[in-house]
Amino acid sequence: MSYSSLIEQTQNEQQQGQLSAAGRLLPHSRSMVLQWLRMLAIAAVLAALYAWRGGASLLFLLTASGLLMLGGFLLQACGPRSVKIVRSMSPARPAAGDDVNVEVQVSFSTWLPIPWMIITDCWSGGWHQELLFPGFRRSFHYVYKLHEMPRGIHQLHGCRMSWGDLPGLFTGGCCPEGKAGFKVLPRPLYIGGNLPESILMSGDALSLKRGRNSGEAADIRDYAPGDPLSRIHWKNSARKGSLQSRVPEREEGRMTCIVLANSPENYEIPYSALTPRSQRGTAAPAFEQAVSTAMGLMLSAERSGAYVQLFSGGWPEGLARHEGLGKLPGRVQDMLTEITPSGSRSLSRLLEDASKGWIPGMTVAVVTGRLDEEAARTLARFLVQGVRVELYYVWDQPAPAAADKLRNPAVLNNPAVEYKHHAAGTIGSSLARLGAKMYCLHPVPPDGHKEAELHEFPGRPTLG
């Protein structure tokens, strides 16, 4: 099953859940009519029996039905008014998979005692019902949990307040107005073992690097094609006999560009990686792992004060920057919270677009679901040009030459030979041979703390 079909299945389930929740908010006008028809029919039968047979018992039942109808009329006509519901959510910045506590303050006015009341909140991801017994109380406070909320923006679609008499024969209701919502950020994935060079360059590391050199030399490097003339240090160039350029402040902090693939084709599950249907819900989807990886890289840059770009989807809507000062800006968090695997650009095209904003010495962190040949060729060209590439992926695939070998019947009938060719002839191993750092993303464990494992590939394959 492709990842796009899994997305459609999930969206259909969410839509069905929303329709089911919306059905709980429909007005009770039809049920109120049925309630009155039922009681009037009972009263008519009792009145006919009393007129025919008489008797104290029938009179008592007829009187009781009249009192019940009077109480029902009062509850429906003079029920709670001026309803005010205030909600507050905690924690303030939940991550994917966290429980969200919703604190509710309810107040209303009426002169009637209310035997019972049900308040239904319908959220984008589900609904909650709270049973209250107001009596003569006119304000309440309660807390409930929304469990394991997924990444995204969650809105309150509506609220329904229902009340009724003790037997439940007559009920009333209203839909209090009010808006509420919260954002669930991606749960960050951090790199196991040593962090990439682009993230490890903290302020202390930069100070240590400068301390090894003296004076102005720490801010000068050899000229690189593309450096503007305004950054050429002519005095130092004349002294050394070769062009020298001043290092901009951002480049000293090792600028990084994170390219996040968001096309559905990049997250289609390979046939070899399909799991039994009973186990498909135990691991996070590949795209969620990719978004978590990007979030982890951005937070690492925030802690180290590094400059980092996040690129996904195209210019300019798909670009977000962190200047290396203070907290991550809201645009970066919103982009990672709202992004979906619905992009139309291939990973190769994303890389071409993102490279327009790169400068010499920049590190590129590519995050995707599976590796494909076209994107690998683009990355190989950048690697040959001296760009540092860090690749984060979920599934690797055989390189074209290895795929041809695997079609050989002799290889197919020998699992040991098949594994050897597959390990030594994958797209990831080809990029690793050219100098790329490869990180394989693992499924999300229940506690939510995730890591990526640095992969080393055997052999010396080349990109076919």
Secondary structure, DSSP 8 states (H G I E B T S, - for coil): --HHHHHHHHHHHHHHHHHHHHHTTS-SHHHHHHHHHHHHHHHHHHHHHHHHH--HHHHHHHHHHHHHHHHHHHHHHS--EEEEEEEEEESSS-BTT--EEEEEEEEEE-SS-BSEEEEEEEETTEEEEEEE--BT--EEEEEEEE-S--SEEEEEEEEEEEEE-TTSSSEEEE------EEEEB---EEESSS--HHHH--HHHHHHHHHTS-GGGGGEEE--TT--GGGB-HHHHHHHTS-EEE--HHHHT--EEEEE---GGGG---GGG---GGGTTSS--HHHHHHHHHHHHHHHHHHHT--EEEE-SSTTTTEEEE-SSSS--HHHHHHHHH--S---S-HHHHHHHHGGG--TT-EEEEE-SB--HHHHHHHHHHHHTT-EEEEEESB--B-HHHHHHHTSHHHHT-HHHHHHHHHHSBHHHHHHHTT-EEEEE----TT--EEEEEE---S-----
